[in-house]
């Protein structure tokens, strides 16, 4: 993919070329138009002066008073000419000499402006008009040679073109510098990402331009999610190792004891240790099955995911033939990170399934907050012992298989989302009820 800097440079360069092209077109044509209008206005004024000095005698011949004629019209081939026609009489300026000025005279009262070829193929700008003088119709054409003005305009165009090219080069250099300077924050973010990778910083700096601040915030959010996930993974591995350590040590002791002939007590201890190891391993496998394929950063949809979770649990606890009741909000709610929510709700429902006799109820409702409740019809827990549930690895019934980590993991995730949790007795089922309240700030409705 083309770099942002290259694309910005090309777009800005194209814009500059178009603007300078339009500027060149306007500024190169405008002087010509202004010059023609200026000369035409001057010719019209000269024509009015000539008409004022014109007299028509009794025979209809036009007679022009020399005092009304500018000296330039007397100089031969001066580039300034006039023709006056009254009836069949034609009066030409002395500047024409023997040259021809065969111009079509007009009868338009307001005059006409056009180019015409004059003596020695001169390029003439002609103003032609029609007047009434002493009761006679008079047509007049007056012209000025434009070659000299065209030469001046040509030199102006070349000089203006040189200035335009210099300005274009300056603009290209300037916009290149501006683009590179504008993209400096991205370079600083790249360096910050490298420092984040090496562990020099924990989050990207927030003093970035508004355009890239959402990107920095999302990266920081993702880093925070991954950090919490890493902590939970390390805790899970540590607890798994701690849980396996005791039964493995006991098995090792039984095997290494040469005097041990594996009597009934020894065999029972070995079987218990092996069963505990299997229980711990099965628990981790259940968590993996509940999580399913990972998709980092994907939102969790309660209406779509909860039936799948209960289906998996019903197979895991098939021997108990549990009934799972789902009471979900009507809205299609998406919340939090999918892996976090699968771990949170999976552990809650797994714990309820472990202790339930026949029923597990899951309720999710949306008000100002997302409220989740998980209930079972198991033996429940006395109020005096509920605080112990928050202790990592603490199990109130050592006879029940498991590591005692589920609810502590739930609390870690709830704390991460700045939520709240509460243990109570289920009014409808009689067992344990766990209420989770998560702030609605991160809830997204589809």
VEXZADREN-455505 format. One record per residue (C-alpha): z negated, y, x; residue in one letter. Coordinates in steps of 0.02 Angstrom, whole numbers, padded with zeros to 5 digits, always signed. Each point is the difference from the previous one (the first is absolute). Layout:
ZYXA
...
END
This chain:
+00000+00000+00000X
+00043+00175+00061X
-00151+00097+00062X
-00074+00140-00106X
+00033+00123+00141X
+00185-00046+00008X
+00020+00009-00189X
-00087+00169-00011X
+00106+00064+00145X
+00162-00058-00083X
-00047+00073-00169X
-00055+00166+00074X
+00153+00005+00113X
+00114-00032-00148X
-00088+00136-00100X
+00018+00123+00143X
+00186-00041+00020X
+00032+00027-00186X
-00099+00163-00004X
+00083+00068+00156X
+00170-00052-00067X
-00030+00095-00162X
-00068+00146+00099X
+00155+00001+00112X
+00114-00008-00152X
-00086+00145-00086X
-00022+00111+00152X
+00178-00029+00063X
+00079+00037-00169X
-00115+00141-00054X
+00058+00126+00133X
+00182-00029-00051X
-00041+00032-00183X
-00105+00154+00040X
+00135+00068+00115X
+00137-00024-00129X
-00105+00085-00134X
-00041+00144+00117X
+00182+00027+00050X
+00061-00017-00181X
-00127+00131-00056X
+00055+00118+00139X
+00184-00026-00045X
-00039+00039-00182X
-00084+00162+00053X
+00151+00046+00107X
+00114-00039-00147X
-00099+00118-00112X
+00012+00135+00132X
+00189-00023+00010X
+00016+00009-00190X
-00098+00162+00000X
+00125+00074+00124X
+00151-00063-00096X
+00111+00111-00109X
+00148-00049-00109X
+00139+00131-00008X
+00114+00028-00146X
+00122-00134+00055X
-00139-00131+00007X
-00004-00004+00191X
-00170-00030+00079X
-00054+00135+00123X
-00154-00033+00109X
-00103+00141+00074X
-00024-00041+00186X
-00176+00072-00003X
-00054-00150-00105X
+00071-00127+00122X
-00111-00065+00141X
+00076+00019+00175X
+00005-00188+00027X
+00137-00015-00133X
+00112+00113+00107X
-00016-00105+00160X
+00140-00127+00020X
-00053-00183-00019X
-00182+00053-00016X
-00036-00146-00115X
-00036+00116-00147X
+00141+00018-00128X
+00033+00055-00178X
+00140-00005-00128X
+00009+00113-00154X
+00125-00031-00138X
+00036+00119-00145X
+00145-00052-00110X
+00143-00033+00123X
-00075+00100+00142X
-00091-00089+00143X
-00113+00091+00122X
-00055-00092+00159X
-00122+00049+00138X
+00071+00060+00167X
-00099-00138+00088X
+00126-00126-00067X
+00144+00078+00095X
+00150-00113-00022X
-00112-00150-00036X
+00000-00088-00166X
-00144-00009-00120X
+00074-00093-00145X
-00151-00016-00109X
+00000-00035-00187X
-00075+00152-00085X
-00114-00035-00146X
-00023+00087-00165X
-00181-00055-00019X
-00110+00153-00027X
-00146-00074+00097X
+00102-00053+00151X
+00022-00164+00093X
-00048-00057+00176X
+00105-00125+00099X
+00069-00042+00172X
+00179+00043+00047X
+00108-00008+00155X
+00041+00172+00071X
+00106+00069+00142X
+00009-00112+00154X
-00080-00138-00107X
-00164+00092-00008X
-00133-00074-00113X
-00035+00134-00130X
-00133+00014-00132X
+00080+00092-00146X
-00078+00096-00143X
+00125+00036-00140X
-00031+00100-00159X
+00080+00098-00141X
-00034+00181-00049X
+00058+00132-00124X
+00041+00165+00087X
+00068+00155-00087X
+00061-00108-00143X
+00092-00118+00115X
-00036-00180+00046X
-00042-00022+00184X
-00024-00165+00095X
-00082+00001+00170X
-00030-00130+00136X
-00106+00038+00151X
-00032-00124+00143X
-00099-00024+00159X
+00037-00119+00143X
-00137-00133+00018X
+00042-00083+00167X
-00125+00104+00099X
-00139-00035-00124X
+00046-00186+00004X
-00018-00001+00189X
-00173+00078-00015X
-00048-00126-00133X
+00065-00142+00110X
-00108+00057+00145X
-00148+00013-00119X
+00029-00180-00058X
+00003-00066+00178X
-00158+00093+00046X
-00085-00052-00160X
+00055-00180+00029X
-00077+00002+00174X
-00162+00070-00068X
+00002-00130-00140X
+00023-00144+00123X
-00141+00067+00108X
-00109+00016-00155X
+00049-00176-00053X
-00051-00071+00170X
-00165+00095-00010X
-00033-00066-00175X
+00038-00179+00054X
-00121+00013+00145X
-00131+00085-00110X
+00010-00127-00140X
-00008-00142+00127X
-00160+00074+00071X
-00071+00028-00176X
+00039-00179-00052X
-00082-00073+00155X
-00152+00112-00021X
-00012-00045-00186X
+00000-00186+00043X
-00139+00017+00129X
-00132-00054-00128X
+00091-00166-00018X
-00007-00024+00189X
-00187+00037-00005X
-00019-00127-00141X
+00093-00128+00105X
-00120+00030+00144X
-00148-00009-00121X
+00066-00167-00066X
+00006-00067+00178X
-00179+00059+00030X
-00048-00080-00166X
+00078-00163+00059X
-00096+00003+00163X
-00164+00043-00088X
-00019+00174+00075X
-00015+00075-00175X
-00051-00075-00167X
+00114+00104-00113X
+00150+00115+00013X
-00043+00186+00009X
+00012+00094-00165X
+00053+00168+00074X
+00184-00036-00031X
+00133+00094-00100X
-00003-00021-00189X
+00164-00097+00004X
-00071-00142+00106X
-00180+00008-00061X
+00030-00129-00140X
+00070-00119+00131X
-00151+00027+00113X
-00118-00026-00148X
+00085-00162-00050X
-00005-00065+00178X
-00185+00043+00011X
-00031-00086-00166X
+00092-00155+00060X
-00097+00002+00163X
-00163+00013-00097X
+00050-00147-00111X
+00047-00106+00151X
-00162+00046+00090X
-00105-00054-00148X
+00104-00157-00016X
-00024-00037+00185X
-00188+00023-00015X
-00005-00119-00148X
+00108-00126+00092X
-00114+00007+00152X
-00153-00019-00110X
+00081-00146-00090X
+00044-00084+00164X
-00175+00031+00067X
-00080-00068-00156X
+00117-00148+00000X
-00046-00039+00179X
-00184+00023-00039X
+00015-00112-00152X
+00086-00138+00100X
-00116+00014+00149X
-00153-00083-00077X
+00084-00155-00075X
+00106-00023+00156X
-00154+00012+00111X
-00087-00130-00106X
+00151-00116+00008X
+00010+00025+00187X
-00183-00040+00020X
+00018-00159-00103X
+00150-00056+00101X
-00077+00040+00170X
-00163-00088-00040X
+00025-00172+00078X
-00154-00067-00085X
+00068+00049-00169X
+00067-00153-00089X
+00047+00105-00155X
-00131-00062-00118X
+00000+00055-00181X
-00079+00170+00038X
+00121+00035+00143X
+00147-00051-00104X
-00061+00113-00140X
-00017+00148+00120X
+00175-00031+00068X
+00073-00012-00174X
-00088+00160-00053X
+00064+00092+00154X
+00178-00061-00028X
-00010+00049-00184X
-00060+00174+00048X
+00144+00020+00123X
+00123-00055-00134X
-00078+00121-00122X
+00018+00148+00118X
+00180-00046+00043X
+00044-00024-00183X
-00074+00169-00040X
+00113+00086+00127X
+00150-00097-00067X
-00043+00059-00175X
-00002+00179+00059X
+00171-00024+00079X
+00069-00077-00160X
-00068+00143-00104X
+00076+00131+00114X
+00173-00078-00001X
+00139+00078+00106X
-00054+00162+00083X
+00087+00165-00035X
-00084+00140+00096X
-00035+00156-00104X
+00059-00075-00165X
-00094+00057-00155X
-00097-00126-00104X
+00053-00021-00182X
-00140-00073-00105X
+00108-00053-00146X
+00122-00096+00111X
-00120-00071+00130X
-00154-00053-00097X
+00082-00146-00094X
+00060-00069+00168X
-00176+00011+00074X
-00078-00092-00147X
+00136-00133+00007X
-00040-00033+00184X
-00187-00008-00034X
+00023-00117-00148X
+00087-00122+00117X
-00134+00019+00134X
-00138-00032-00127X
+00101-00123-00103X
-00148-00120-00010X
-00102+00132-00094X
+00138+00037-00129X
-00047+00185-00005X
+00063+00119-00133X
+00055+00169+00070X
+00001+00146-00123X
+00095+00156+00053X
-00030+00163-00091X
+00117+00125+00082X
+00041+00180-00043X
+00161+00031-00096X
+00071+00111+00137X
+00086-00079+00148X
-00123+00056+00136X
+00036-00005+00185X
-00144+00028+00118X
-00042-00005+00185X
+00069-00112+00134X
+00058-00170-00064X
-00086-00101+00137X
-00164+00095-00024X
+00001-00024-00187X
+00048-00184+00012X
-00146-00028+00118X
-00119+00099-00110X
+00047-00077-00167X
+00033-00171+00075X
-00176-00007+00073X
-00077+00063-00163X
+00089-00130-00105X
-00026-00137+00129X
-00187+00034+00000X
-00003+00000-00191X
+00102-00161-00006X
-00118-00085+00122X
-00153+00033-00109X
+00079-00004-00174X
-00025-00147-00116X
+00155+00023-00107X
+00049+00184-00018X
+00045+00149+00110X
+00041+00168-00076X
+00094+00141+00087X
+00007+00175-00076X
+00093+00153+00065X
+00000+00167-00089X
+00061+00172+00048X
-00091+00160-00041X
-00045+00130+00128X
-00020-00146+00120X
+00067-00175+00016X
-00138-00114-00064X
+00000-00186+00037X
-00124-00129-00064X
-00010-00186+00045X
-00117-00112-00101X
-00039-00186-00001X
-00106-00119-00104X
-00092-00071+00150X
-00187+00004+00035X
+00002+00183+00049X
-00116+00082+00128X
-00172+00074-00032X
-00008+00189+00019X
-00124-00018+00144X
+00125-00097+00104X
+00159+00102-00033X
-00025+00117+00148X
+00015-00149+00117X
+00181-00025-00057X
+00053+00146+00109X
-00059-00087+00159X
+00146-00075+00096X
-00010-00188+00003X
-00152-00006-00114X
+00005-00143-00127X
-00129-00015-00138X
+00041-00183-00027X
+00021-00093+00163X
+00053-00156-00094X
+00160+00083-00060X
+00144-00011+00126X
+00059+00163+00077X
-00039+00127+00132X
-00075+00136-00109X
+00127+00129+00058X
+00097+00035-00160X
-00106+00134-00082X
-00036+00088+00165X
+00188+00013+00029X
+00017+00070-00176X
-00129+00134+00040X
+00088+00045+00162X
+00163+00031-00095X
-00087+00098-00139X
-00084+00111+00129X
+00167+00025+00087X
+00072+00067-00164X
-00157+00106-00028X
-00039-00096-00158X
-00158-00074-00074X
-00060-00174-00051X
-00143-00069-00104X
-00072-00172-00038X
-00070-00042-00171X
-00013-00140-00128X
+00151-00030-00111X
-00044+00038-00181X
+00139-00108-00069X
+00000-00148+00120X
-00177+00002+00070X
+00046-00019+00183X
+00025+00128+00138X
+00098+00158-00037X
+00075+00104+00141X
+00060+00176-00043X
+00117+00093+00117X
+00043+00185-00020X
+00142+00070+00106X
+00050+00184+00001X
+00157+00038-00100X
+00069+00117+00135X
+00103-00140+00075X
+00055-00081-00164X
+00187+00003-00030X
+00079-00036-00169X
+00177-00064-00001X
END
